[in-house]
Amino acid sequence: MLTKIKDFFLKNEQKMVLIVAFCLISAISFGFGVLQGQKWRQEPLIIEKPANIPLEAKTAEIEAQETLQTQKQVLGSNISVSTNMASCAFVGSKNSNKFYPPTCSYAKRIKPENVVCFKTAEEAIGQGRTESKCTN
């Protein structure tokens, strides 16, 4: 019986060494992976919202409001800046020289802060604008 065991080990020695080596390398690699995982563990990210708005942000907001009021005064009483385009007979953009009916798809693309209202087409033409050929 002892000779059979001895012959088995001698016959399969290389295969057994490879299997044992593979198992040892796998166990060592797993252990290093666990250790690295603990090292890379990060604390949860906490985002805190400040209780008060900084003074610079308040100042910038006030300046923006003052600028908007100044722009309205510069535009004059004939042109009113309105975000409600339905109350305008024609609308245009501060950044363009065209004007449109409020139902036009181009008029709907104008940012609310850039909308300029006109009561009549003649008023818009008098401001140097050209009528759009918008049909929709």
JOZI-V913962 format. One record per residue. N is the residue number from 1. PHI is phi in whole degrees, -180 to 180 (none if undefined). BURIAL is 1 if it has 16 or more other ideal C-beta (glycine too) atoms within 10 Angstrom, else 0. Layout:
n | phi | burial
N | PHI | BURIAL
N | PHI | BURIAL
This chain:
n | phi | burial
1 | none | 0
2 | -64 | 0
3 | -70 | 0
4 | -68 | 0
5 | -66 | 0
6 | -61 | 0
7 | -65 | 0
8 | -61 | 0
9 | -65 | 0
10 | -68 | 0
11 | -70 | 0
12 | -110 | 0
13 | -59 | 0
14 | -64 | 0
15 | -64 | 0
16 | -68 | 0
17 | -64 | 0
18 | -63 | 0
19 | -65 | 0
20 | -65 | 0
21 | -64 | 0
22 | -62 | 0
23 | -64 | 0
24 | -65 | 0
25 | -63 | 0
26 | -64 | 0
27 | -65 | 0
28 | -66 | 0
29 | -63 | 0
30 | -63 | 0
31 | -61 | 0
32 | -65 | 0
33 | -63 | 0
34 | -64 | 0
35 | -63 | 0
36 | -65 | 0
37 | -62 | 0
38 | -69 | 0
39 | -68 | 0
40 | -87 | 0
41 | -61 | 0
42 | -110 | 0
43 | -74 | 0
44 | -64 | 0
45 | -82 | 0
46 | -117 | 0
47 | -105 | 0
48 | -106 | 0
49 | -92 | 0
50 | -65 | 0
51 | -69 | 0
52 | -118 | 0
53 | -75 | 0
54 | -60 | 0
55 | -59 | 0
56 | -63 | 0
57 | -67 | 0
58 | -63 | 0
59 | -63 | 0
60 | -64 | 0
61 | -66 | 0
62 | -64 | 0
63 | -63 | 0
64 | -65 | 0
65 | -66 | 0
66 | -65 | 0
67 | -63 | 0
68 | -63 | 0
69 | -64 | 0
70 | -63 | 0
71 | -64 | 0
72 | -65 | 0
73 | -68 | 0
74 | -67 | 0
75 | -66 | 0
76 | 93 | 0
77 | -82 | 0
78 | -74 | 0
79 | -117 | 1
80 | -120 | 0
81 | -85 | 0
82 | -141 | 0
83 | -88 | 0
84 | -97 | 0
85 | -73 | 1
86 | -67 | 0
87 | -84 | 0
88 | -100 | 1
89 | -74 | 0
90 | -142 | 1
91 | -130 | 1
92 | -144 | 1
93 | -109 | 1
94 | -61 | 0
95 | -96 | 0
96 | -135 | 0
97 | -109 | 0
98 | -110 | 1
99 | -135 | 1
100 | -137 | 1
101 | -69 | 1
102 | -64 | 1
103 | -85 | 0
104 | -67 | 1
105 | -64 | 0
106 | -69 | 1
107 | -66 | 1
108 | -71 | 0
109 | -85 | 0
110 | -72 | 1
111 | -63 | 0
112 | -56 | 0
113 | -74 | 0
114 | -106 | 0
115 | -74 | 1
116 | -123 | 1
117 | -96 | 1
118 | -131 | 1
119 | -79 | 0
120 | -139 | 0
121 | -68 | 0
122 | -63 | 0
123 | -64 | 1
124 | -68 | 1
125 | -64 | 0
126 | -63 | 0
127 | -87 | 1
128 | 88 | 0
129 | -99 | 1
130 | -114 | 0
131 | -77 | 0
132 | -80 | 1
133 | -94 | 0
134 | -67 | 0
135 | -111 | 0
136 | -119 | 0
